[in-house]
Amino acid sequence: MLWQYKKTIRYLLKKFGWRAVYNFLYIKSFVRAGGEGADNRIGKYILPILKHFPKLKPYITSYPYTIEIEITNKCNKKCLICEHTYWNEPNRDLTFDEFLKIINCFPKLKWVNLTGEGDAFLNKDYLKMIEYLKSKNICVYLVDSFDLIDESKSAKLIQLGVDGIWISMDSANKEIYEKIKIGCDFDKIIKNIKTLLQLKKKYKSPIPELCFRYIITKLNLDGLSKFVEFIAKLRDDYDLGEGSKIEFAGLLYFPEVEHLYLSEIPKDIVFETLATARKYGMHVDFSHPEHSSKLPAMHLCSAWSEPYIMMGGYVMPCCAVLMSNKRDFLRKYSLGNIFEQSFEKIWYSERYKKFRALISNPSGQVPILCQGCRAFNTLDREKKYGVSSEI
C-alpha cells in the first residue's frame, strides 16, 4: 500500500504534514471497503474472526470516526434513477452552523463523505465546509456529477487537498448518459473533468483521486466494457490518482424505477467487463448488483459503524437505507436527531446498542430500518425471525 500511494503520501507530507499522512493511511487500512476512498487493507483480515464470532462486533467497533453527511437536498437535475426526481420534499441546505454542530460531535473524526440527495455545490457554504474539514486534516471524499465543478471550483478543491471525488457517470455514450441523467450535458461534464485533471498537473497534485460510479440499469447494461475503455483512455492522458477505480453498482430499487431495475447482471457481461479491465489494467468493482438472496449474510454487516446524518439532523445507521424514496419512513424510525441531543447520547442509547447487537445476531429479528437492505441479505432472517419495529 505504501508503494501504491507513494506519490500521494509524499505530497501530503510536504504540504499538510504527518497527521494528514496518518489519517490517509488509516482510512486506506481500516475503513470498510464500501466507503468512498477506502481499501480496508487491514480491516478485511478481521472479517474472518467476526464471521465466526459475530457478537464481538459491537464491542470491537468504537465510537465512529467516519461519517457521511447530507449537505443539501436541492438539485437542478431530474435523473431517471434518483429518488429526488420523484419526491415532494421541501428544498433546504445544511447550514454552516448545523455542519459545525455535527462535526463537533465526533472528536476523533478521520473521514467524511459529503454527499446527499442533491447537488452539494448548490449549497453556498459547501466549499467553506470542505475547507473547515481539511484544516483539521480530515480525509474528505465527495460524490458528484461534475455538472457544477468549473475551473475555479476545481482549483479550490485541489488547493484544499480534497482526497477523492467519486463521479456519478452512468454511460460513456452521450445519448444514453443524457437520457438517464436528465439535465446534465455529457460534453460539459467531460470538459469539467478534464479541467480538474489539467489543474492537478499544473499544481503537481496527485489528489483528488478520481473514481467513477456507474449505476447499472436496463438502459446502459450493454455499455459496461465500453465505459472501462473510455476511462482507460482518459487515464492514458491524465493522472486519475493512485486509488482510481470504477465501481459498477446495482440500481437501488424503489417502485418508480422498477422498469429500469435488474435483479441480476448477466454473467457474460460481467466476464466481458472484467476481461476489458484486465486488458487495460483498470481496477473495477461490482457492488451489490445481485438479488438480495445472493448478498452476504446480514450478521456480517459493519456498515452501521459509519452513520449517515440526513437533512434535518436525523441519524441513519448507514447510507444503504437511503435512495429508497421513503423519507418520512426514515425520519420516523431514525435512531435520533443530532440537533436535539448529542450524538454521543444517541450512539450509547439503549435503542442504538440493541440495534448493533441485533444486527450481529444471526438468530435475531431484522431492525426495521434494515429491512430489504441492498448490501446484505435480510430476507432469510425476515422469514425466520421477522422484523423488529421497535429497534
N, C-alpha and C positions, 0 to 999 in steps of 0.2 A: 504493500500500500504506500509506503514512504517513497518508493521508486516511482510508482504510477503518478503520484501527486507532487513530484519534486518541484516542478515549476510553481505550482500554487503555494506550496509550503515556503519556498524561498521568497516569493512575492509578499505573502502575508507577514513573514518575519521582518522583512525590510521595511514595509510600510506601516504595519499595525502592531508588531511586537509578538512576544511569546504567547500571550494569552489568546490572541486570535488563532495562532497555530494550534494551541492546545484544544480549544473549542472545536476547531475544524476536524482535527484527528479524532476527537471524542465522538463527534457526530458521525463521521465515517465508520467508526468502530462499533458503536452501540445503538444508534437509532435504528428502529425496526426497518426492514427492507422496503416497506410500503411508503415510508416517508420521503418527501422530495429531497434529493441530495444525499440520501443515506445509503450506506453499503452494508451495514450490520456485520462488518468483518469479524468482530469478536463475539457480538451478541448471539450470532447464529449457532455458536457452539454450546450455548446454554440451553437451546431448544430441546435437544435430546434428553436432557435431565428433566426439563419441565414436562416433556411428553409422558414420562413415567411417574413423575410426582407433580401433577398439575396444581395441587393445593398449596405448593410452595410459592406459586406465582404472586399472590397478593403480598407476600412477606419480603420477597427479594426486589420488588419494584417499589422504589421510594417515591417521595413527593415529586410530581412531574417537573422535568427540566426541558421538556419540549411541548409546545402548544401550537394550535392553529387558531387564527383569529379572522373573523369575517369583518372586512373593512367597510364594505358598502353593500347595499342590495339594489343599487341603481345600475341600470345598463341601457345602452343606446342601441342594442342589437336584439334580434329575435331568432336566435339559433334554434333549429328544429329539435335538438336533443336536450335542451336545457329547461329545467322546471320553471325558470324565471319567465319564460315565454308564455306560460300557461297560468300563472298565479295572479292574485289581486292584492299583493302585499303593498302597503304604503312605502314609498321611496324614502330612504334615510341613509345617512352616513354615520359611521362611528366617529365621535368627536375626539379631538386630541386628548382632552381631559379624561374621557372614558378609556381611551387607549392606555394612558398612563396608569389609571387605576388597575387595569388588567395586568399590565407588565409588573407593577409593584407587588402583585400577589405572588410572584414567582422569583424569589431572591437568587436562585441558582440556575436561572434560565440560560440555556446554551443554544437553542434552536427555535426559530419561529417561522412558520409558513403563513404568510399574509395572503389570504385567499378570500373566498366568499362567492355568493350567488349574484355577482355583478361585475362591473369593470372597476377595479380599485382605483385607477387613475382618474375617475370621476370624483373621487374624494380629494378635496383641495389640500388636505393635511397628509396625504399619503407619503410623499417624499419626506416630510417632516418626521413622520413615524419611523420610516426606514433609517433616517439619519440618527434618531434617538437610539434605536437598537444597535446600530453599528458603532455608536460612541461607547457602547458597553461591550464591544467585541462579540456580540451575539450573532451566531450564524443566521442569515436571512435568506429565505427562498421565496420566490414569487411564482404564481401561476397566472399566465396572461395570454391573450390572443395576439399581442403586439399591434393592436389596432391604434392605440394612442401613444405608443412609445416612440416619440420623434427623436431627432438628433439631440436636442437639449436634455431630454429626459434620459436618453441613453448615456450621455456624458456624465450626468449626475449619478446614475446607478453604478457606473464604473468607478468614479471617484470616491463614492461612499464605501465601496468594497462589497457590494451585494454578492453573495456566494453563488447563487444559481437562479436561473429562470426556467420554469417548465412552460413550454409554449404549447398551447392548445391548438392543434392543427390536424384536421381530420381528412386531408387528402393532398396529394401533390398535383391534382388536376384542378385547374381554375374553376371549371364549370361545376364540378361536384362539390368542391370546397365552398363556393358561394351559395350553392343550393342548401347545404347544411348550415353554414354559419351566415345566416341572413343578416345583412348589414355590414359585413366585412368585405373588404376589397383584397383579393388574393395578391395582386401586384403591389399594392401598398404594404401589405404585411411582409412580403419578401424584401421589399426595399428597406423597411424599418429594421428587419433582422440583419440585413447586410450592413446597414449603417452602424448598428451597435458593434458588429464584428470588426468593421473598419476602425472604429474608435478604440476597441480593445487593442488592436495592433498599434495604433497611434500612441496609446498610453502604456504600451508594453505590459498589459494586464492579462493574465490567464483566466481571470474571473470577470463577470459571472460565467459559469459553465452553462451551456445551453442544452436542455433536454427537450424531447418532443413527446407529447401525449396524443395518441391517435385513438379516438373512440370508434370502435367497430360497429357498423350498422349494415343494414341491407343495401344501403346506398353506396357504401365505399368498401365493401368486403373484398372486391376484386383488386383493390389498389394497394394492398399492403406491401408487396415486393417493390412496386414502383416507388412507393414512398421511401423505402430503405435506400433505393438507388438515388433518389432525389437528395436526401440528406447526406448521403455519402459524397455526392458531387459538391455539395455545399461545404462539407468538411475538407475536401481537397483544396478548396480556395481560401478557407478561413479556419482559424483556430476556435473550434466549438467549446474547448475546455477539456481537461483531463478526465472529468467524470461524465462526459456527454453520453447520452443513451437515447433510445427510442422505446417508449412503452406503448404497447397495443392493449387497450383496455376494453372490457365489455361494457356495453351501454347499461347504465343504471336504470332499471325498469320502473316505470310508473305508467298508468293507463294511457296517457296522452301520446306516449311514444311506442305503444305496443306494435304498431305497424312497421316500425323500424328495428324492433328488437330481435336479436339472435340468441337463442339459449345455448348454442354450441357453435364453435368455429370449425368448419371442415378441416380435417387433418391434412389434406393435401395442400391447403392454403397455408396452414401453419408450417409444414415442412418446407414449402417453397420459400416462405418468408425467412425462415431460419437459414436456409441454404444461401439465400441472397445476402443475408447479414454476414455469414462466414466469408463469402466471396469478397465483400468489401471491408471486412474487419470492423463491422459495426456491432455495438452492444445493443441487443434487443431483448426486451422482456415482454411476456404476456401476463396481464393482470386480470384476475377473476373474469375471464370471458366465458366460463362454462356454467352450466346449470348448477344450482345450489347443492344438489346431491353429490357433485364431484368436487366440491370445495373442501378445504381442510376442516377437521372436526372443530367444533366451537370451543372446546376446552383448551385448545392450543392458542387461542387469541390473546394477544398482548396489546392490541390497538387501543384499549382503554387507558393505557399509560400515557397517551397523547391526547389530552382533552381538546375539544373544539369549542370555542366561545362564539356562539351565534349572535347575530344582531339583537340588541336589547339586553345582552349580558347572560343569556341562557346557556347553561353548561351542558354540552353534549359529551358522551363518553368517547367519541371519535368522529371522524369525518364520514364514515361509512353510512351513517344514518341520514346524511344529507342527500340532496338531489332526488328526493322521492315525491316532491310536490305535496307535502303534508306538514306545512309549517305550524299550523295550530296544534297538531298532534305532538310535535316536537316540543313546543313551548309547554304544553300541558304536562308532559312526562319528563321534562328536563330534570337534571339532578340538582338544580339550584340556580340562583341568579347571582352573578358575581357583583352586581351593582346594589344588591340588597344585603349581602353578607360576604365576608371574606372567603376567598377560595379555600383557604386552609380549613375553615369550618365546614365548607361543603365537602371537601375531599375526605375529611375524617368523620363525616356524619354517619350515623348508623345505616342509612339507606345506601350511601356510596360504598361503605365497607361490605355490606351484604351483596351489593351489585357485583363487586370484584370477586368475592368469594363464590357467588353463584355461577359466574361465567366459567370459573376454573373447575367447577364440579361437574364431571361427566354425567352424573345422575340427577342433576338439578334442573329446575324449570328454566325456560328461556326468559330473560328480562324483556319486558315489553318493548323497550327501545331497540333491542337487538333482533326482534322477530323479522325473519326474512332477510337477514344480513347478506350483502353482496360479496363479502370477503371470506366468510366462514359458513359452514353448513350448520344451520339451526333446525332444519326440517326433521332430522331424526329425533332430536331432543324434544321438539314441539310435539311430535306424535306420541312419544313415550311418557313425557312428564308435563306437557302443557306449557302455558305461558303465564308468567307472573305479572299481574297488573299493578302490584304494589312495589315492585323493585324494577 
